[in-house]
Amino acid sequence: MNIALFEKLVDGQLQKISERPWDEQLIQALNVANFVLIGGKEYEMIEGRLNLDLNVFELLLVTVSSGGGGNRQLSDRSKCFQPL
């Protein structure tokens, strides 16, 4: 299955980071992982959505502050994913 990774920016816009195939072991790891490293940058996984129209599992990510403590800015968590 392909996984599409989207970063929610401070202004609320979504930026596609990447789309890549994941095997079943990586998909199962989503059950226990809250954070992911991509290109040396740490993100918190906020929400997932199964897009059956595109046969893609979409993950919504926010950047973890480099200051520590897992600080993040997310303007409105109730509107995380918007239709593409």
N, C-alpha and C positions, 0 to 999 in steps of 0.2 A: 504494500500500500504506500502511496505517496503521502508525505507530510509536508504541508505548507506552513512556514513559520512567518508570522506577522508581528512586527513591533508596533505597539501603540505609543505614538509620540505625545509629548506634553500637550500639544494643541489639539489632540484627539484624533488626528489623522492616523491611518494605518499604512505602514511601509512593509512591503514584502521583503523579507530577508533572504529566504531561499525556499526551494521546493526540492525534496529529495526522497528517494525510496527508503523506507524503514522496514526492517524485518520484524518478525513477531516478538523477538526478545526486546528490541528497543521499544516497541509499542507497549509491551507489558511493563516496562520500566516507568511508563507514565503514571502508573498506579502509586508509585512510591516517591517519585522525584518531583520536587517543586521548582528546581532551578536547572538551567541548562547553560552550557558554555558554547558559544559560536564565534569562531574567529578571535578567541581570546577575550571576548566580552561576555559578562554574566547577565542572564535574563531570568526573571521570575515568570513561570508559566501561570497565567491567570485563568484561562478558559480554553476549552477545546470544542470544536464543532465538526461534525461529520457532514461533509458536503457530498451528498449522493449524486447530485447533478454532474459534478466534476470527478467523482470517485477519489476525493482527497479528504484527508483529515487535517483540519486547520487548527493551529495552535496560536493563541494570542499571548504575546510576551510583553513585559515592560522591563526596561533597563534597571539593573540594581545599582544603586549609588556606590561609587568607589569609596565613599566615606565610611562604609561599614554599616552594620545594623539593618541591612535590607531595606533602606529607605527607597521609596519610589514615588513618583508623581503620576497619579491617574485621576483625571478630572471627573469621570463619571463611570464607575464600574458597572452600573446598571445598563449602560449602552456600550458594552465592550465591542461586540461584533456588529458591524453594519453590513448590509448586503453589498457585495462587490460590483 
